[in-house]
């Protein structure tokens, strides 16, 4: 083996070694892109399944998920849960809640008046009993 043969052999194997590194780099990049796309599709499927579950759920389910979402965003989870429950409620339930609130507002002065009169009578009875002893 002469120096010329060694030099020629080295020049022939050099392109193979230098072309292998970019090919492996391209293969690694393609595998990473494939894995990223596959994981992204799986996460999107899970998110769609979760959204379908929440949309098909009742007011309790929507209240829980709205509250959790607000808590993760740093907002008031109670108010978000109330809005989520309201959006998930059926029209009949919404009507019942509105009627109960209206009746409460209309009847509360009368109930408050009866409560105050009851407390006044109880105070008078306690005062009379204390005075007669």
N, C-alpha and C positions, 0 to 999 in steps of 0.2 A: 504494500500500500504506500503510495507516494503522497506527498503533500498536495499534489494537484487532485488526486482522487479524494482525499479527505476534504479538501475545500469544496469540491463539486458535490460530494455527499452532504456536506453541511448546508450548502445553498439549496439543495433539493428538499431537505427536511425542515428548513427554516420556514418556508411558506406554510407547511402543514401545521407547525406549532403556532404560528401567528394567526392562522385562520381558525384554529380551534377555540381560542380564547373569545373572539367576538361571537362565534357561533354559540358557545356556552352562555355567554352573556345575553344573547338574543333569546335563547331557550329559557333562561331564568326569567327574563322580562315577560316573555309570552306566558309562562306558567303562572307568574304573579298576576298578570292581567286576567287570565282565565279564572284563577282562584278568587280574585276580587269581584269579578262579574258574577260568579256563582254565589258567593256569599251575599252580594248585594241583592240578587234576585230572591234568595231565601229570606232575607230580612224584609224585603218588600212583600213577599207572600205572607209572612207572619204579621206584618202591619195591616195588610188587607184583612186577614182573618180576625185580628183584634178589632178593627173598625167595624166589620160585619157583626161581630159578637156584641159590641157596644150598641150598634144601631138597632139590632134585633132585641136587645134587652129592654127591660122596663125602666121606670123612673129611678129605681134604686141602683141599677147597674150604671145608668148614665150619670147619676149623682156621684157615685164612687169614682168613676173614671174622670169626670170633669174636675172633681176635687183633687185627685192625684195629679192631674195635668197642671192645675193651677199651682199646686204646692211645688212641683218641679220647676215651674217658671218663676217662682218666688212671689206669687200673687195670693190673694185671700182664698183659701180652699173652701171656706164655709159658703161664701157668696157664690163661688163657682159650682159647688155641689147643689145649692138651691136652684140655680139657673139650669143645671143639668137635669135635676129632678123635674123641674117645670117643663123642660123641652121633651122629656121622655114620657110625660103623663098623657093619658088619653083625654080626649075632649070632655068626656063625662066627669072624669076626676077633676079637671080644671074648672068645670062648671060648679061642681060641688064645693071646691075650695073657695071660689069667688063668692058663692052664696053664703057659705059659713062666715067668711070675713065680713060680708055686708050685714048679716044678722048680728054678728058680734059688735060691729060698730053701732048698729041701731039699738041693740038691747043693752049695751054696756052702761049707758047712763042710768037706766032703770035698775040694773043689777047693782051698780055702785051706790045708788041711793038707798036701796034696800039694805045693803051691807052697812052703810053708814048709820042708818036708823037702828039696825040691830046692835051695832056697837054702842050707840047712844043709849039705847034701852038697857043694855048689859051694864053700862057704866052707872046709870041711874039706880038699877037694882042693887048693884054692889055698894053704891053710896048710901042707899036707904038701909041696907043690912048692916053696914058699918055704923050708921048713926043710931040704930035701935039696940045695939049691944051694949 
